[in-house]
Amino acid sequence: MSKVHYVAGTPNAYIQEPGLMKTAGEWIAKFGKRIFIVTGTKSWASVQEPFIASLDAAGIEYEVVPYRGECSYNEVKRLQALVKPEVELIVGVGAGKVIDTAKKLSNDVNKPLVAIPTLAAQCAPVTNLSVMYTDDGVYVDFPVFYRNTLLVLIDTDVIAAAPVRYLIAGIGDTIAKWYESTACSDGKPQNLPTIGGVQASKLCFDTLLADSEDAIRDAKAGRSSEALQKVVDAVILFSGLVGGLGEDNCRSAAAHAVHNGLTTLPESHHAYHGEKVAYGIITQLVLENRPAEEIRELLDFYKQIGLPSKLRELGITEPLTDGQLQEIARVSLSPDGTMGNMPFPVTAGVLIEAIHKVEQL
């Protein structure tokens, strides 16, 4: 690890159960009675009625402020100016970018964070970092915090009611943890936090291979089933514990770096985070010269659950120009990104060649 031996990036408390929004106020009131809520329009609509009723019942004062669609430094600065001194907690209600925005805000104003994910699309509620973008949605960097999320509240009825595409994207994002943590930890000191992070990623991987199909079927039917609850825990909790335990030895690697590069293409902005990461996983496996059979097995899993494996499936339908490929490579290889966590150097030419190979699979 870098300058410290171990900093656990884990929430103080994690509660997951059906119907939790009806009692969310009771949990929040244990930590504060004045809250500042950051949310998105659709996210808020999915929880508003039971959540507000629970806040009122618990005697909690709240202010609801919509975020403007991107987790950017400008957006966090705008929200920071709206937080009154008497606010005790920052509450993020929504998907990954909402949660990351609230997380950065909570660290900037030095107030604890309550994360209420409305989708199982990534591990943002649990991780101690925020992925930052420009106001136009292009990746910038990911500041790491030493303040962890205070409270994570997950209502699996809300997750089950969400469009299933988000869940599938979350599975893609989480599958990456296994491939990236093993790459990142290669050649690093194998202390217990590192081993624990890698083992958490393997547990995620095995759970998703076993339960994703059932979870997706149940989510399509709006059922908060045991399979769905397992997948939610894999996508949000245990996925977050990979870096939470392993820290710098179990960070993201090429799969997320390729995601970051793809954000330079406006056409990709309609694809979800985990969908672009899923494409990045295949690119990473090509970079690692993994056996063709291993790649084929993963592609079969993608096809089974509906994950993209080609640029056209991400909305990028025209052949990429040399300039576009160079820009993807530039951002993917950014010193502030995650490609440096690969156990071997990756150049722009090697990465572009790997993308061409992925398109030919």
N, C-alpha and C positions, 0 to 999 in steps of 0.2 A: 504494500500500500504506500501512499505518498508520504504525508507528513505526520499522520496519526496512525496508531495501530488499529483502532476500531471505533466507529461511530455508528450506532444502530439507527437506521432510518426506518422506524416502525411507529405506528400510531399508538397513542396512549390507550385507546379502547376501540374495538371494532365490533359492531353489532349488525347482524344480518338476519332478517326474518320477514315473512310475509306480513303486510299490514303495518309495518313499523312507523309509517308517517302519522298514524293515528296517535302514537305515543311519543313521537320525536321530541316534543316540547319538554317532556319529563326528563329525558336524557340531557338535553341542552341546558335546562335550568340548574342542573347539578354544577355547572361551570360558569354560568353567567345569565343575567336577565336583560341585558341590552345588546342586541346583535345587529350586524350590518350584513345583509344578504346580497351576494352577487349571483346573478342567474341569467339564463337565456329565456327567450319567449316561450319556446316549446317545452323546455325543461320545467319552467315554472308552472305552466298549464298542467303538466302531468302530476304535480304534487300539491298544488295550491290549496285546494279545499281542505283535505285532511290535515295538511301541515299547519296552515294558519289556525285551524281550530285547536290543534294541539299546543301551539304557541300561546294562544289566548287563554287556554285552560291553565297553562303553567305560569301565567302572569309575565310573559316575556314581551318586552318592547322591541319592535323591529322596524327596520327600514329596508325596502327592497329596491335595488338598483340594477337595471339590465346592463349587461356588458355588451360591447359593440362588435362582437364576432371574432376577434383575434386576441390571443394572449401576447400582447406587445408591451414594450416598456412605456409607450405613450398611453396606452389604455390603463395600465396600472397607476401611472402618475395621475391620470384624470380621476380615477376612483379614490386614490389616496387623499385628494383634496376634499372629497365628500365625507370622509370618515370623521365623525365628531369625537371629541376627546372622551366622552362618557361611554363610548362603545367598548364592550368587554370582549366580544368574540366576532371574528369574521366567519361567515357561513357561505360556502360555495355550494350551489345547487345546480347540477347539470352534468355535462359530459366533460371530457378531458381538458379542453381549453378553458372552460369555465372554472374548473377546479384548479388548474395551474395558475390562472389569473388570480383567483382568491388566495392561493397559497403564496404567491409572490407578494400580494398585497399584505397578507397577514405578517409576513416577515418584515416588510418595509415599515409597517406601522407598529410592529412589536406587540401584536395581539394574537392569541391562539386561534387555530383554524378548526372549524367543524366542516367536514366534507360529506355531502349528500349526493352521491352519484345517481343519476337517473337512467344511466346506460351502463352495461358491462362491456365497455369498449376499450378500456386500457386501465393501467394501474395507478393513474394519477392520484386518487384519493389517499394512497398509502405511501407513495414515494416522497423523499425529502428533496425534491428538485422541481423546477418548472421549465418546460420546453418553451422558449421564447421565439416569436416570429416578428417580422415586420408588420406594419399595418396592412400590407397587401398579402400576407400569408406566406412569406418566404422565411425559411428557418434562419435563426440568428445564433443562438447558443442555449445552454441549459445551466443556469446558476444552481449550485447545490447549497442547501440550507442545513443548519445545525439545530433548527427548531422543527420538530416533527408534528404531524397532524395530531391534534388533541383527540378528536372523536370522528369516527367514520360510521355513518348510519345508512344502511342499505335496505330498502324495502323491495323484496324480490317480486312483489306484485307489480310494482312500477317497472322493474326490469322486464318482466314477462309481457307487459303491455306495450313496450317500445317496439319500433320496427326491428325485425329480426336481423336485418343487414348489419346493424350496429354490433349485435352479439357476435356475428360471424367475423366482423372486423376485429373485435376484441380477442377472439380466438387466434387470429393471425398475429396480432401484436404479441400475444403470450407465447405462442409457439416459438417465436424468435428468442425468447429468454434462454432456452436450452442451447441453441446453437451459438448465441452470442456469449453467454457466460462461460461456456467451455473454451471458446476462442480467446476471450479476454483473460481468463485465469491461466491459460497455457503459459508455463514458464514463470508464473508468479509464486510467491511463498504460499504453501498449502496449509495455512493456519486454519483453525476451526471456523472462523467467520467465512472464509473463502469456501471451504468444503460445504458449509451449511447453505451458502448461496447457490452453489452448483446443484446441491441435492434438492433445494426448493425448486429450481428450474426443471429438474428431471421429474419431480412430482407433478408440476404443472403440465409438462409434456405428456406424461403417461395418462393423467386425468383427462386431458383434452382428446387424446386419441381414443380413449375408452368411452367418454360420455358426451362428446360434442354432438353427435348425430341425434341422440335422444333429447338433449337439451334444446337443440334447434327445433325439433319437432314439437316439443312441449311449449316453447316460446311462441311458435306460430299459432298454437291453440290458446295462448294466454294463460298457461298453467305454470305456477311456481312449484315445479316438481323437485324431487331429490336430485335428479340429473342436472337440472338448471342451477340449483343451489351449489352443487359441486363446481360447475363451470364458472359461476360467479366468483366463488372463493378462489379458484385458480387464476382467473383473469385479473381480479382486483387485489386480493390479499396476498396470496403466495407469489404471484408475479412481482408484486412490490417488495416482497421479502428477499427476492434474489439480490437486488442491489442494496436493500436495507441491511442484509447480513454481510454480503460480500463487499459492499462499497466499491472502491476503485478497482478491485480485482474481479468484479462481476458486473461491470457496466455493459451498456450496449456496444455493438461493434459494427460490422459492415452492413447488416440488414437495416439498422436505423440510419446509418450514414447515407445509404442509397435513398431511403425515404426522404431525408433532408435534401438530397440533390434533386429529387423529382419535384419538390415544391417550387423549383424555379420555372416549371412549366405550368402556366395558368390552367391548361386543360386538366391537370391533375388535381386541382383544388376541389373538384366535385367528388373525388375518391376519398374515402375515409383514411385516417391515420393508419389503422391496422391493415388496410388493403394495400397501401403503399409499402408498409413494412413486410407484408407477405411476399411481395415481389422482391423486396430486398433480401429476404431469406434465400430465395433461389439464387440470386446473384452471389450471395456470400458462399453458398455451397459450390458454385462454379469457381469462384476465386480460390477456394480451398481444394479444388480438384477432387471433390468427393466422388465416390463411385456412382456411375450412371444409375444403377439399380436403386441406390439410396435416394437419389433425386427423384426418380420415377415414383417411388413409394410415396414420397411427400406430395408430389403432383397429383397422384391418385386421391390422396386425402383432401387436397384442395378442391378437386373436382367433386368429391363426395359431399362436401359441405358448402361449396360455393365461393371459395376464395379465388381471387384473380392470380394469374401467373404470367400474363402477357401485358404489354403496355396498352394494347387496344382495349383490354378489359378495365383499364384505369381511365379510359376516356381519351387516351393519346392515340388517335387513329391515323395520323399522318406520319410518314417516316421522319425520324429525327435528323436534323441537319448536323453537320460537324460542329457548328457553333453551339447548338443546343446540347449536344453530347459533352462538349468541353465545359459548358456551364454546369451541367449535372455533376461532372467530375470535380469541378472546382469547389462546389459547395459540399459534395460528399467527402472531399479530402480536406476540408477546412480544419485548421489547427484547433479550433474550438469545438469540433465535432467528435465523432466516435470511431472513425476509421482507424485512428491510431491505436485502438485497443486490439486490433488484429495482431496475431503473433508474428506477422511478417509484413514488410512494407508493401503498400499498394500504390501504384502510380496511376496517373490519368489514363495512360494508354492501356494498362492492364485492366482497369475498371471498364473502360469503354469496350474492350474486347469481350469481357465477361457479359456485359449487357447484350452485345450482339449474339453471344452463344445462348443466352437465356431465350432470346426471341426465336431461336432456331430449334429449341427443344420440342 
